[in-house]
Amino acid sequence: MLEVKDISYSIGKQKILNNVSVSFEPGKLAMIIGPNGSGKSTLLKIISNEINKYYGSVRYDKILLTKKDKRTISKVRAVLSQESELSFPLSVEEVVMMGRYPHFDFKPAAKDMDICKQALKRMNMADFSERNYLTLSGGEKQRVHFARVMSQIWEQPKDKYRYFLLDEPIASLDLNYQHEFLRITKEIAKQNTVTVAVIHDINLALQYADSVLLINNGSVIANGPPSEVITADNLFKVYGLKCRVIKDPGSSFPHFVVE
């Protein structure tokens, strides 16, 4: 369980988050949606401890995040940021190995090498392992970073949860890879993993999310199952769009259309 309670955060006189409280459960894919500037990414940065000066509390399995040992938690929590760019000519395999850094001191073990290979294979990037990372396309780089964060939390710890946090993970991807990313993310969530993703595409949230947190101007507008949060009224309130949420007879999930 990941619990956020009474989180408020400001930059100067501008309040970015206002008294946000929410909990995220293992086994479910939670998505955070809302307009640009609503506080989505800021909330994820607080949850991941990238921002550590705020009012309120974040607890991982009932323990305050501020009390957690950084290396210990980095073995069970991985974060895929919006901007994961590197400027060094590392090989793809070396980039993925960065995800294993918390698990060894000086030299990776055979297990670490094997996990990296498995992660690359899972992302259909095994043939790229020796490629210079800088020569890859934007979408290919994102797939490498997805393999990196997967390798970081590849092993399921005994009697503990894993935590998988993603900020706009599919923004630079082609349509087919967007769905592949989200299918894999959903699989990871089901493996006793607390999984939270910031996303813009509301239809993808309807299709893949188990729960949706809708925020606007730093405040929670709604939180719960996608069908209860993504409604015509809520979307008009937040985005100012007149729309309908409809169920396609040929599909197992609803989607919204702008009127």
C-alpha positions as CSV (number, residue, x, y, z in Angstrom):
1,M,0.0,0.0,0.0
2,L,1.1,3.5,-0.9
3,E,-0.6,6.2,1.1
4,V,-0.6,9.9,0.4
5,K,-2.1,12.1,3.1
6,D,-2.8,15.9,3.1
7,I,-0.1,16.7,0.6
8,S,0.2,20.4,-0.2
9,Y,3.0,21.9,-2.2
10,S,3.7,25.5,-3.5
11,I,6.3,27.2,-5.6
12,G,6.5,30.7,-4.3
13,K,3.0,32.0,-3.9
14,Q,1.6,29.5,-6.4
15,K,-0.1,26.4,-4.9
16,I,0.6,23.4,-7.0
17,L,-1.1,20.7,-4.8
18,N,-3.8,21.4,-2.3
19,N,-4.4,18.9,0.5
20,V,-4.3,15.8,-1.7
21,S,-5.0,12.4,0.0
22,V,-5.1,9.1,-1.9
23,S,-4.0,5.5,-1.5
24,F,-2.8,3.1,-4.1
25,E,-3.1,-0.6,-3.8
26,P,-0.9,-3.4,-5.0
27,G,-2.3,-5.5,-7.8
28,K,-4.0,-2.6,-9.5
29,L,-2.9,-0.1,-12.2
30,A,-3.7,3.4,-11.0
31,M,-3.6,6.3,-13.4
32,I,-3.5,10.0,-12.7
33,I,-5.2,12.2,-15.3
34,G,-5.9,15.9,-15.5
35,P,-5.0,19.0,-17.7
36,N,-1.5,20.4,-18.1
37,G,-0.4,22.1,-15.0
38,S,-2.9,20.3,-12.8
39,G,-0.2,18.9,-10.5
40,K,-0.1,15.3,-11.9
41,S,3.7,15.1,-12.3
42,T,4.4,17.0,-9.2
43,L,2.4,14.5,-7.2
44,L,4.3,11.7,-8.7
45,K,7.6,13.4,-7.9
46,I,6.6,13.7,-4.3
47,I,5.6,10.1,-4.2
48,S,9.0,9.1,-5.6
49,N,10.9,11.5,-3.3
50,E,12.2,13.6,-6.1
51,I,10.5,16.5,-4.3
52,N,11.0,16.2,-0.6
53,K,9.9,19.5,0.8
54,Y,6.1,19.6,1.1
55,Y,3.3,19.5,3.7
56,G,1.7,16.1,4.5
57,S,3.0,12.6,4.4
58,V,3.8,9.7,2.0
59,R,3.9,6.2,3.4
60,Y,5.2,3.0,1.8
61,D,3.6,0.0,3.5
62,K,2.7,2.3,6.5
63,I,6.3,3.6,6.9
64,L,7.0,7.2,6.2
65,L,9.0,7.7,3.0
66,T,11.3,10.1,4.8
67,K,12.2,7.2,7.2
68,K,13.0,4.7,4.4
69,D,16.7,3.9,3.5
70,K,17.2,5.2,0.0
71,R,19.2,2.2,-1.2
72,T,16.8,-0.3,0.3
73,I,13.8,1.3,-1.3
74,S,15.5,1.6,-4.6
75,K,15.6,-2.2,-4.8
76,V,11.8,-2.4,-4.8
77,R,10.8,1.0,-6.3
78,A,11.5,2.1,-9.9
79,V,10.6,5.4,-11.4
80,L,10.3,6.2,-15.2
81,S,10.4,10.0,-15.5
82,Q,9.1,12.1,-18.4
83,E,12.7,13.0,-19.3
84,S,15.1,10.1,-19.0
85,E,17.6,11.4,-21.5
86,L,21.3,10.5,-21.3
87,S,24.1,12.3,-23.1
88,F,26.8,9.6,-22.8
89,P,27.6,7.1,-25.6
90,L,26.7,4.1,-23.5
91,S,25.5,0.8,-25.1
92,V,21.9,-0.1,-24.7
93,E,22.9,-3.0,-22.4
94,E,24.9,-0.6,-20.1
95,V,21.8,1.7,-19.9
96,V,19.6,-1.2,-18.8
97,M,22.3,-2.3,-16.3
98,M,21.8,1.1,-14.5
99,G,18.6,-0.3,-13.2
100,R,20.6,-3.0,-11.4
101,Y,23.0,-0.6,-9.6
102,P,21.1,-0.8,-6.3
103,H,21.6,-4.5,-6.2
104,F,25.4,-4.7,-6.4
105,D,28.4,-2.8,-5.1
106,F,31.2,-3.0,-7.6
107,K,30.5,-5.5,-10.3
108,P,27.2,-7.0,-11.6
109,A,26.7,-10.7,-10.9
110,A,25.6,-13.2,-13.5
111,K,22.1,-12.8,-12.2
112,D,22.1,-9.1,-12.9
113,M,23.4,-9.7,-16.5
114,D,20.6,-12.3,-17.0
115,I,17.9,-10.0,-15.7
116,C,19.0,-7.2,-18.1
117,K,18.9,-9.6,-21.0
118,Q,15.4,-10.7,-20.0
119,A,14.2,-7.1,-19.7
120,L,15.5,-6.2,-23.1
121,K,13.9,-9.3,-24.6
122,R,10.6,-8.4,-23.0
123,M,10.8,-5.0,-24.7
124,N,11.8,-6.6,-28.1
125,M,15.1,-4.8,-27.8
126,A,17.5,-7.8,-27.5
127,D,19.0,-7.1,-30.9
128,F,19.9,-3.6,-29.8
129,S,22.0,-4.6,-26.8
130,E,25.3,-3.5,-28.3
131,R,23.9,-0.4,-30.0
132,N,25.0,3.1,-29.0
133,Y,22.1,4.5,-27.0
134,L,22.6,7.9,-28.6
135,T,21.9,6.5,-32.1
136,L,18.4,5.4,-31.2
137,S,15.1,7.1,-32.0
138,G,13.0,8.7,-29.3
139,G,10.7,5.8,-29.1
140,E,13.5,3.2,-29.0
141,K,15.2,5.2,-26.2
142,Q,12.0,5.1,-24.2
143,R,11.8,1.3,-24.6
144,V,15.3,1.0,-23.3
145,H,14.4,3.0,-20.3
146,F,11.4,0.9,-19.7
147,A,13.7,-2.2,-19.8
148,R,15.9,-0.4,-17.3
149,V,13.2,0.3,-14.7
150,M,11.8,-3.2,-15.2
151,S,15.3,-4.7,-14.5
152,Q,15.4,-2.6,-11.3
153,I,12.4,-4.3,-9.7
154,W,12.5,-7.6,-11.7
155,E,12.6,-9.8,-8.6
156,Q,9.5,-10.0,-6.4
157,P,10.7,-9.4,-2.8
158,K,9.4,-11.8,-0.1
159,D,6.5,-10.4,2.0
160,K,7.0,-6.9,0.4
161,Y,5.5,-4.9,-2.4
162,R,7.2,-3.5,-5.4
163,Y,6.5,0.1,-6.5
164,F,6.4,1.1,-10.1
165,L,5.9,4.8,-10.8
166,L,5.6,6.2,-14.4
167,D,5.3,9.8,-15.6
168,E,3.9,10.1,-19.1
169,P,5.5,6.8,-20.1
170,I,4.0,6.6,-23.6
171,A,4.3,10.2,-24.8
172,S,7.0,9.5,-27.4
173,L,5.8,6.1,-28.6
174,D,4.0,4.8,-31.7
175,L,0.5,3.6,-31.2
176,N,1.4,-0.1,-31.1
177,Y,4.1,0.4,-28.5
178,Q,1.8,2.5,-26.4
179,H,-0.5,-0.5,-26.0
180,E,2.4,-2.8,-25.5
181,F,3.8,-0.6,-22.7
182,L,0.4,-0.5,-20.9
183,R,-0.2,-4.2,-21.3
184,I,3.2,-4.9,-19.7
185,T,2.6,-2.3,-17.0
186,K,-0.7,-4.0,-16.2
187,E,1.0,-7.4,-16.0
188,I,3.6,-5.9,-13.6
189,A,0.8,-4.4,-11.5
190,K,-0.9,-7.7,-11.0
191,Q,2.3,-9.2,-9.6
192,N,1.8,-7.6,-6.1
193,T,3.1,-4.3,-7.3
194,V,1.8,-0.8,-6.5
195,T,1.7,0.8,-9.9
196,V,0.9,4.5,-10.6
197,A,1.1,6.1,-14.0
198,V,0.5,9.7,-15.1
199,I,-1.2,9.7,-18.5
200,H,-2.9,12.2,-20.8
201,D,-4.9,9.8,-23.0
202,I,-8.3,9.4,-21.4
203,N,-9.4,6.6,-23.7
204,L,-6.3,4.6,-22.7
205,A,-7.1,5.2,-19.0
206,L,-10.6,3.8,-19.7
207,Q,-9.1,0.8,-21.3
208,Y,-6.2,-0.1,-19.0
209,A,-6.7,1.6,-15.5
210,D,-8.1,-0.2,-12.5
211,S,-8.5,3.1,-10.8
212,V,-8.3,6.7,-11.9
213,L,-7.3,9.8,-9.9
214,L,-8.6,13.0,-11.6
215,I,-7.0,16.2,-10.4
216,N,-7.3,19.8,-11.5
217,N,-5.6,22.9,-10.1
218,G,-3.9,20.8,-7.5
219,S,-7.0,19.3,-6.0
220,V,-8.7,15.9,-6.3
221,I,-11.8,16.1,-8.4
222,A,-12.6,12.3,-8.3
223,N,-10.9,9.0,-7.5
224,G,-12.2,5.5,-8.1
225,P,-13.0,3.1,-10.9
226,P,-12.6,4.6,-14.4
227,S,-16.3,4.3,-15.2
228,E,-17.1,6.4,-12.1
229,V,-14.4,9.0,-12.6
230,I,-14.3,9.5,-16.3
231,T,-17.8,10.9,-16.8
232,A,-19.2,13.6,-19.1
233,D,-19.8,15.9,-16.1
234,N,-16.3,15.4,-14.7
235,L,-14.6,15.9,-18.1
236,F,-16.6,19.1,-18.7
237,K,-15.8,20.4,-15.2
238,V,-12.0,19.8,-15.7
239,Y,-11.4,20.2,-19.5
240,G,-14.4,22.4,-20.5
241,L,-15.3,19.9,-23.2
242,K,-18.8,18.7,-24.0
243,C,-18.4,15.0,-24.6
244,R,-20.0,11.6,-24.2
245,V,-18.7,8.4,-22.7
246,I,-20.0,5.6,-24.8
247,K,-19.8,1.8,-24.9
248,D,-18.8,0.3,-28.2
249,P,-20.7,-3.0,-28.8
250,G,-17.5,-4.4,-30.3
251,S,-15.3,-3.5,-27.4
252,S,-15.1,-4.6,-23.8
253,F,-14.4,-1.0,-22.5
254,P,-16.0,2.4,-23.0
255,H,-14.4,5.4,-24.6
256,F,-15.2,9.1,-24.7
257,V,-15.9,11.3,-27.8
258,V,-16.0,15.0,-28.0
259,E,-19.3,16.4,-29.2
